[in-house]
Amino acid sequence: MPKLLSGLFAVALALLCAAPALAREVVPFPGYYYAPGTIVIRTNERRLYLVLGPDYALRYPVGVGKDGQQWVGLAYIDGMYVRPDWMPPPDMRRDPDAAGVIPGGAPQNPMGEAALTLTGGQYAIHGTNNPASIGRFVSHGCIRMYNEDVTDLFARVGVGTPVVVTR
């Protein structure tokens, strides 16, 4: 990439990411393996990367699946929802103490402000009303984000966005 174009790209990235945030930041990222717009989640780092170009990504801290409940692979965003209702996943429905449907916007709703559901129907990238869970191994396989960060990501991606989950 010519030097001038590279410099303009960096300035554009800084402006693009200038919105207030809790913890997201533009970082160097070897994104040449992934097309711009791809979401890469590294569970061992507890970080989600939105690839912006061949050398940069927007990095967000996340909460990931507990031991034995993590997954790896390729999925795609198949739905986008603001303040969605939450229903326990099938493995939790067997638990008699599990909650039923929790309406969107309720303080105890674990989906937070927004959710990006993934193909396969079991997992989502979503906000949380428990910000202390970010950066930890806490979920049944979903990816948790600060509400402000999931709202930011929600505005940057769309249905069909590829999501690559690695260890």
N, C-alpha and C positions, 0 to 999 in steps of 0.2 A: 504494500500500500504506500503510495507516495507520502512523503513527510507532511505536506500541507493537509492532505486528505486525512491522514492519521490524526493530526492535531485538531482538525475540525470535528472529527468523529468523537474525540475525547471531550471536547467542549460540549458537543450535542448531548453526549451521555451525561455529563455533569448537570446540564440544564434539565434533562429528562428526569433525572433522579433527585432534583432539588426539593421535592415535596418533603414536609416534615415526616420523620419516621422514628420509630423507637430504636430500631437496630439494623435496618437495611442499609447496604452500601454497595457502591460499584467497586469491584475488585478485579484484578487480573485473573483470567480463567482460560485455560487451553480449550476453547470452544470449537476448535477446528473439527472435532469429532461430531459436533452437533450443529444443526442449523439454528440461526438466530430465531428466538421465540421458543425454543425447546426448554422445558423445565427439567433440571437434573437435581435429584435429591440424593445426598450422600448421608445415609443413616448413621454411620459411625461418627461423622462430623456433626450430625444434627444440624445440617444446613441445607437449604433449598437455593438453587441457582437458577435464575432466568437468564439464558444465554442472550447477550445483546449483539455480539459480533465475534469475530475469530479470536479476539484476545481479551474480551471483557464479559462480565456477567454481573447481574444484580444479585447480591447474596442476602438471604434472610435467615435468621435463626428459626429453628422449628423444634417441636416435640415429635418424637417418632415412636414406633411400636416397641412394646416391652419385649424382653427376651422371649423368643419362641413365637412372637406375634408380628415379627417384621417380615417383609417380603421384598423381593427384588424383581426387576423386569421392566417391561415397557407397557404403558397404558396410554390412554388419550382422555382428555377432558371430554365428558359426554353430557354434562349439565352444569349450569351456573345458577346459583340460588342466593338471594339476599334474605338473611334472617330465617333460614329454613327450620322446619320442625325437625325433631330428632326422634328416631325410634331405635331401640337397642338392636345391634346386629344379631344375626341368628344364634351365634354361640352364647350370647348373653341372655337371649330370650328363654333359655332353658332354666335360668336362675330365677327362682320364685321372688327374690327380692329386687329384681331388675325393674326399673321404671317402665311405664308404658310410653306413649308418645308425649314428648315435651314440646309445647308450642314454641315457634320461633320468637325470639326476643325475650323469653323467660330467663331470669337470672341463672337458673340451674341448667339451661340448655347448653350442652357441650359443643354445639356447632358454632357459636359465636355469631359474628355479623354476616358472614358469607361462607358458602361452600362451593367447591368445584368438585363434582363427582367424577369418578374415574370409571372407564370401561371395566366390565366385570361385575359391577354393581355392589361390591362390598366395601370399597374404600373411597375416601375423599381427602382433599386438602381443604382445611377449614379453619376458621377462627376459633378462639377459645375465650371463655369467661373466667379462666384460671390462668392468668399470665405467668404464674410461678412454674407452670408445667413446661414452658418453652425451654429448650435446651436439655431436655430429659428424655428418658425412655419411659413413656407413660401411656401410650394408647394401645388399642387392639389392632393396630395396623394403619390407622389414619395418620395423616400428617397435620399437626396443629401449628398454627401461626398466631402471632399477636393479631388482634382484630384490625388494627391500623394497617398491618402488613398484608393481611389477606385481602383487605379492601383495595390496597394498592395493586396487588397481583391481579385481582379480579378485573381491574380496569385495563390491564396490559395484555391479557390473553383472551382466548375465545374457545368455543367448542371446537374440538379437533386438535388442540395443542398437544403435542407429544410430551409425555412425562416418563423420564427414565429414572428408575430407583436402583441405586447401587449400595453396596455396603461401604 
